[in-house]
Amino acid sequence: MKQISASELAAWLADASRAKPLLLDVREAWEYEKARIAGAQFVPMREIPGRLGEIDPGKDVIAICHHGGRSQQVAMFLEKAGYTKVHNLVGGVDAWSRTVDPTVPLY
């Protein structure tokens, strides 16, 4: 699993020459409603095992949570399930809000 910073992810998303990754938000519903990265797919951490079919193993996946802990656990789970293009967003939505998009609320 690779670690990716908020600024690295922002540069990736802005690069038209790169395929867009799947932004996989693994937080709880109340967190997702409060603050999220535009375009993220919401699949709560506890639902990941039962919803693997929704996650394309051929695509880069960026696991996202509040600060990066839960998403790292999900990224490790995905790797053990055979996914090879998994990244953990270091600092999570909090880092995204602080360094990339201040319109995303802090909580």
Residue pairs with C-beta under 8 A, 6 or more apart in sequence:
1 72
1 75
1 76
1 78
1 79
1 86
1 87
1 88
2 86
2 87
2 88
3 87
3 88
3 90
4 12
4 62
4 87
4 88
4 89
4 90
5 89
5 90
5 91
5 95
5 99
6 89
6 90
6 91
6 95
6 96
6 98
6 99
6 100
7 99
7 100
9 62
9 89
9 96
9 100
10 96
10 100
10 101
12 18
12 21
13 20
19 59
19 60
20 39
21 59
21 60
21 61
21 62
21 85
21 87
22 41
22 55
22 56
22 59
22 60
22 61
22 62
23 37
23 39
23 40
23 41
23 62
23 64
24 40
24 41
24 43
24 55
24 61
24 62
24 63
24 64
24 71
24 74
25 32
25 36
25 37
25 40
25 41
25 42
25 43
25 64
25 65
25 93
26 43
26 44
26 45
26 48
26 63
26 64
26 65
26 70
26 71
26 74
27 42
27 44
27 45
27 64
27 65
27 66
27 70
27 93
28 44
29 42
29 44
31 66
31 93
31 107
32 40
32 42
34 105
34 107
35 93
35 97
35 104
35 105
35 106
35 107
36 42
36 93
36 104
37 64
37 93
37 96
37 101
37 104
40 64
41 54
43 51
43 54
43 55
45 65
45 70
45 73
45 74
48 55
48 74
48 77
48 78
49 77
52 81
55 61
55 78
55 83
57 82
57 83
57 84
58 85
59 85
60 85
60 86
60 87
61 75
61 78
61 83
61 85
61 86
61 87
62 87
62 88
62 89
63 71
63 72
63 74
63 75
63 78
63 86
63 87
63 88
63 89
64 71
64 89
64 92
64 93
64 96
65 71
65 74
65 89
65 92
65 93
66 92
66 93
66 94
66 107
67 91
67 92
67 94
67 95
68 88
68 89
68 90
68 91
68 92
68 95
71 88
71 89
71 92
72 88
75 86
75 87
75 88
78 86
79 86
89 95
89 96
91 98
91 99
93 104
94 106
96 104
97 104
97 105
97 106
98 106
